[in-house]
Structures are given as C-alpha cells and as structure tokens.
C-alpha cells in the first residue's frame, strides 16, 4: 500500500563529473570508471555537493498522512500533494501491523503485537471515520471542513522531485534503523531507484550498508605506476601535495582525473 514510484530523471554519474570540471573548461563524453569514480567520491567526502545538484529525479508517492508530514520537512525537494479541499473521493486508510511501545522514544517502537482484536477495532474506527466524513459531505459541508474528521492513517499521494544531493540527504536520515518503519519504506524505495540511476554518486553520498558495497568492490585502487603518474602531474602543475593549503582544495578537485588527491 505504501509505494514510491519512479516517474522521471535527468542526468547520470557523468553529469556530476562534467559539472565539477567545467570551471577548467573540461568535458568528457564517456564516463571513465577509475578516474571519475575517485573524483565523485572526493566531492562527496569533502562536501562539494553542487555538482550533484545537476542531476534530478521525480517520484509519485502514496503513503499515510503521518508519513507525508514527516517527509515534507526535507528542504530543497519539490512537493505537490493531493488536496481534500478539492477532492472528496472515498478515503483509503492504512492498516498497520501494530508494534509495542518502547522506553527509548528515539527508537520509536518494538516488536509486532499479534492481536486480531486490536486490528478489528482499528478497522472499525476507520470505517466510522469514513462514515462521518461522508455524512458531512451529504449535509453539504464543504470538503475543506469535512476532511477534519479523517485520521492521520488516511492515505495521501504526492509528486516529489529534487536533486541528487537533496534526495541523498533525505535517505541518509530516513533509511536509518531508528526511523519509523512506514517512513523508512518510502525512503528505501527511493534509495533503491536512485542507486540504479546514479550508482557511483549514490554510493558516495548515501552512507547506508548494502547496495553501495557492490559498487565499491568493482573499483580497484591506483597501482604503483598510476600513483607515480599522479605525482608527476601534481609537480608539473606546481601543486605538490605536501605544499597544498586547505583553501586550495576547493579548486584542486576540479582538475584532471583527481589522481593527485588520492595518492
């Protein structure tokens, strides 16, 4: 019932490295696995997020209102949601598996409560809320007021779009184990799709175990000859690594294959 559906996207991992190198007038038509991988990870590790902002994705999400109200807080993500000011169709409700309360409120909830009576009572309450809503509409009450009797378990839907780095910030928080389960379902589905679209960038930006490990194992480190080449290039540019000042790093990451930064 809770579902995040991929709609569209723009860009790829190559977009990120081309955006990073543009200040030096450089561009590549083909992604270079070794060199571009290192540059992308350098950007992520040092907080140079603007190149990731040139990649976008859009999703359609269907989830309970309480999930939407948690996720709408994330900045830099565009949000357009169905409104019951204008829509008075039959409401749909999320019926959960109930979980036990825990002493640590940051954890949120514990193990599942196996109680058929609890589920039946909850479903009856949802039916009652639906009948009250329909009664108000039948009495010619405007939809924007009739909706006040609907619970937070009412399903809503929205279009959610944003840049690669903005979705990464959201998933770093909402894919964590201490996030509410229902909210984590949405974030995990989005993360899985973003991993397919931007595999190297997503692995660099999103620090959750699992799918980025597969990407990391495919990339070998520099061998000795490559390391020496990087050193020579650094000397030729008068940017010997031991003399680089912290403020210089803001420009160095644009240059070449980034090898001088990964000795």
C-alpha positions in Angstrom: 0.0 0.0 0.0 2.9 2.4 0.7 4.6 2.9 -2.6 7.2 5.3 -4.2 7.0 5.0 -8.0 9.8 6.3 -10.3 8.5 8.9 -12.8 11.4 10.6 -14.5 15.0 11.7 -14.1 17.7 13.9 -15.7 21.5 13.3 -15.7 23.8 10.5 -14.7 27.2 10.0 -13.0 28.9 11.5 -16.0 26.8 14.7 -15.4 28.3 15.1 -12.0 32.0 14.9 -13.1 31.4 17.2 -16.1 29.7 19.8 -13.8 32.7 19.5 -11.5 35.3 20.1 -14.2 33.6 22.8 -16.1 35.5 25.7 -14.4 38.6 24.3 -16.1 36.8 24.0 -19.5 36.9 20.2 -19.4 34.3 17.8 -20.5 34.0 14.1 -21.2 31.6 12.2 -23.4 32.2 8.8 -21.8 32.4 8.0 -18.1 35.9 6.8 -17.0 35.4 4.2 -14.3 38.7 4.7 -12.4 39.2 8.5 -12.6 35.6 9.6 -12.4 34.9 7.3 -9.5 37.6 8.9 -7.5 36.5 12.4 -8.3 32.9 11.7 -7.4 34.0 10.2 -4.0 36.3 13.1 -3.4 33.4 15.6 -4.0 31.1 13.7 -1.6 33.7 13.3 1.1 34.7 16.9 1.1 31.2 18.4 1.0 31.4 19.7 -2.6 27.8 19.0 -3.3 26.9 21.5 -6.1 27.9 19.1 -9.0 25.4 16.6 -7.7 22.7 19.2 -7.9 22.7 19.0 -11.7 21.0 15.5 -11.5 17.3 15.3 -10.8 14.6 12.7 -10.2 10.9 12.6 -9.7 8.7 10.2 -7.9 5.0 9.6 -7.2 4.5 8.6 -3.6 1.4 7.1 -1.9 1.5 6.8 1.9 -0.4 7.7 5.1 -0.7 11.3 6.1 1.6 10.8 9.1 4.4 9.6 6.8 3.9 12.6 4.5 4.1 15.0 7.4 7.5 13.6 8.4 8.9 13.7 4.9 7.6 17.1 3.8 10.1 18.7 6.2 13.1 17.9 4.0 14.4 21.0 2.3 15.2 21.5 -1.4 12.6 18.9 -2.6 9.6 19.9 -4.7 6.3 18.7 -3.3 2.8 18.7 -4.9 0.1 16.8 -2.9 -3.5 15.8 -3.5 -5.8 18.2 -1.6 -9.1 17.3 0.0 -10.1 20.9 -0.3 -10.9 19.9 -3.9 -11.1 16.1 -3.8 -13.9 14.3 -2.0 -13.4 10.8 -3.3 -13.7 7.8 -0.9 -10.9 7.9 1.6 -8.5 5.0 1.8 -6.8 4.0 5.1 -3.5 2.4 6.1 -4.0 -0.6 8.3 -0.7 -1.4 10.0 0.8 -4.3 11.9 0.8 -2.7 15.4 4.1 -2.6 17.3 4.8 -2.4 21.0 5.8 0.9 22.7 9.4 1.1 24.0 11.1 3.0 26.8 13.5 4.6 24.4 11.3 7.1 22.5 14.0 7.7 19.9 13.7 4.1 18.9 10.0 4.6 18.3 8.6 1.1 18.5 9.4 -2.5 19.2 8.2 -5.9 18.2 4.9 -6.6 16.4 1.8 -7.1 18.5 -0.1 -10.1 17.3 -3.7 -9.2 18.2 -6.6 -9.8 15.8 -8.9 -7.9 18.2 -6.8 -4.8 18.0 -6.8 -4.9 14.3 -10.5 -5.4 14.1 -11.1 -2.5 16.5 -8.9 -0.2 14.5 -10.6 -1.1 11.2 -14.0 -0.3 12.8 -12.7 3.1 13.8 -11.5 3.7 10.2 -15.0 2.7 8.9 -16.6 5.1 11.4 -14.4 8.0 10.3 -15.3 7.3 6.7 -19.0 7.3 7.5 -18.7 10.6 9.4 -16.8 12.2 6.5 -19.4 11.0 4.0 -22.2 12.2 6.3 -20.7 15.7 6.4 -20.5 15.8 2.7 -24.0 14.6 2.4 -25.1 17.5 4.6 -23.4 19.9 2.1 -20.5 20.7 4.3 -17.6 21.9 2.2 -14.8 19.3 1.6 -12.2 21.5 3.3 -14.1 21.2 6.6 -15.4 17.7 6.2 -11.9 16.4 5.9 -11.3 17.3 9.6 -12.8 14.1 10.8 -10.3 11.9 8.8 -7.5 10.4 10.8 -3.7 10.5 10.1 -3.9 7.0 8.7 -5.7 8.3 5.7 -3.7 7.7 2.5 -2.4 10.7 0.6 -0.3 11.0 -2.5 2.2 13.5 -3.9 4.8 14.2 -6.6 8.2 14.5 -5.1 11.1 15.9 -7.2 14.6 17.1 -6.4 18.3 17.0 -7.0 20.5 14.0 -6.4 22.1 15.5 -3.3 18.8 16.6 -1.8 17.4 13.1 -2.0 20.6 11.7 -0.6 20.3 13.9 2.5 16.7 12.7 2.9 17.7 9.0 2.6 20.7 9.3 4.9 18.2 10.3 7.6 15.1 8.3 6.7 16.8 5.0 5.8 18.3 4.8 9.2 17.1 2.0 11.5 15.7 4.4 14.1 13.3 6.0 11.5 9.7 5.0 11.8 9.1 1.8 9.7 6.4 3.3 7.5 8.5 6.3 6.6 11.6 4.1 6.0 9.6 2.1 3.4 9.3 5.3 1.3 12.9 6.3 1.7 14.2 2.8 0.9 12.2 2.5 -2.3 13.5 5.9 -3.4 17.0 4.9 -2.5 16.8 1.7 -4.5 15.7 3.6 -7.6 18.4 6.3 -7.2 21.0 3.6 -6.8 20.0 2.3 -10.3 20.1 5.8 -11.8 23.3 7.1 -10.3 25.2 4.1 -8.9 28.6 5.7 -8.2 27.2 9.1 -6.9 24.6 7.4 -4.7 27.2 5.1 -3.2 29.4 8.1 -2.4 26.6 10.2 -0.9 24.4 7.7 0.9 26.0 6.0 3.9 23.7 3.0 4.3 25.0 -0.5 4.1 24.1 -2.8 1.3 24.0 -1.8 -2.3 26.9 0.6 -2.3 29.2 -2.2 -1.3 28.6 -3.9 -4.6 29.8 -0.8 -6.4 32.9 -0.3 -4.3 34.2 -3.8 -4.9 34.2 -3.2 -8.7 36.8 -0.4 -8.5 40.4 -1.2 -8.0 42.8 1.2 -6.2 45.6 3.0 -8.1 48.6 0.8 -8.9 52.2 2.0 -8.4 52.6 3.3 -11.9 49.3 5.3 -11.7 50.3 6.7 -8.4 53.7 7.9 -9.8 51.9 9.4 -12.8 49.6 11.3 -10.4 52.6 12.6 -8.5 54.3 13.8 -11.7 51.2 15.6 -12.8 50.9 17.3 -9.4 54.6 18.5 -9.7 54.1 19.7 -13.2 51.2 21.8 -12.1 53.2 23.2 -9.1 50.7 21.6 -6.8 52.9 19.3 -4.9 50.7 17.5 -2.3 52.8 18.4 0.7 52.5 22.1 0.0 48.8 22.3 -0.7 47.0 24.6 1.7 43.4 23.7 2.8 41.9 26.6 0.9 43.5 25.2 -2.3 41.4 22.1 -2.2 38.3 23.9 -3.3 39.9 24.3 -6.8 42.0 21.1 -6.9 39.0 18.7 -7.1 38.1 20.2 -10.5 41.3 19.3 -12.1 42.0 16.3 -14.3 41.4 12.8 -13.0 41.8 13.9 -9.4 44.7 11.5 -9.0 46.9 13.9 -7.1 44.3 13.8 -4.3 44.3 10.0 -4.0 48.0 9.0 -3.5 
